[in-house]
Amino acid sequence: MQQMTGINAIVTEAATIVKGIIPGLADYTPIIINVVQLFATIGTVFVLTRIGRRPLTLFGNLGLGLIDLVIGILFVF
């Protein structure tokens, strides 16, 4: 699902995207993104052991589908 949302492209091109807005932060952007992903992964492991794999997958896919729908609607307008 992550590949379908384009997150890999955003992480890869994050420095270029940020460089146009805040040039001084562009060098640190990939580091910040990777640290946030690390902590999110650690948090996911704890949630996974507590809730279980199936509810977490269903909830995550539902949330991702809703966000993709909102992005599609915003893209049209």
C-alpha positions as CSV (number, residue, x, y, z in Angstrom):
1,M,0.0,0.0,0.0
2,Q,2.8,2.4,0.7
3,Q,4.2,2.1,-2.8
4,M,0.7,2.9,-4.2
5,T,0.6,6.2,-2.3
6,G,3.9,7.3,-3.7
7,I,5.6,7.7,-0.4
8,N,8.9,6.3,-1.8
9,A,9.0,9.0,-4.4
10,I,8.3,11.7,-1.8
11,V,11.0,10.4,0.5
12,T,13.5,10.2,-2.4
13,E,12.6,13.7,-3.7
14,A,12.0,15.3,-0.3
15,A,15.2,17.4,-0.3
16,T,14.4,18.8,-3.8
17,I,10.8,19.6,-2.8
18,V,11.8,21.4,0.4
19,K,14.7,23.2,-1.3
20,G,12.3,25.4,-3.2
21,I,10.5,26.4,0.0
22,I,13.1,26.4,2.8
23,P,16.6,26.0,1.3
24,G,18.3,25.7,4.7
25,L,16.2,22.7,5.7
26,A,16.7,20.7,2.5
27,D,19.8,18.9,3.7
28,Y,18.1,17.7,6.9
29,T,14.7,16.7,5.4
30,P,15.6,13.1,4.5
31,I,17.0,12.5,7.9
32,I,13.9,13.9,9.6
33,I,11.6,11.8,7.4
34,N,13.6,8.6,8.2
35,V,13.7,9.3,11.9
36,V,9.9,9.8,11.9
37,Q,9.5,6.5,9.9
38,L,11.7,4.7,12.4
39,F,9.6,5.9,15.4
40,A,6.4,5.1,13.5
41,T,7.7,1.6,12.9
42,I,8.6,1.1,16.5
43,G,5.1,2.3,17.6
44,T,3.5,0.0,15.1
45,V,5.3,-3.0,16.6
46,F,3.8,-2.2,20.0
47,V,0.3,-1.6,18.6
48,L,0.6,-4.7,16.5
49,T,1.3,-6.9,19.5
50,R,-1.5,-5.3,21.5
51,I,-4.3,-5.2,18.9
52,G,-3.4,-7.8,16.4
53,R,-2.5,-7.9,12.7
54,R,-6.0,-8.1,11.1
55,P,-7.7,-5.1,12.8
56,L,-4.6,-3.0,12.2
57,T,-4.5,-3.9,8.5
58,L,-8.2,-3.3,8.0
59,F,-8.1,0.1,9.8
60,G,-5.0,1.1,7.9
61,N,-6.3,0.2,4.5
62,L,-9.6,2.0,5.3
63,G,-7.8,5.1,6.4
64,L,-5.5,5.0,3.3
65,G,-8.4,4.6,1.0
66,L,-10.2,7.6,2.5
67,I,-7.1,9.7,2.3
68,D,-6.6,8.7,-1.4
69,L,-10.3,9.6,-2.1
70,V,-9.8,13.0,-0.5
71,I,-6.6,13.6,-2.5
72,G,-8.5,12.6,-5.7
73,I,-11.3,14.9,-5.0
74,L,-8.9,17.8,-4.2
75,F,-7.0,17.0,-7.4
76,V,-10.2,17.4,-9.5
77,F,-11.0,20.8,-7.9
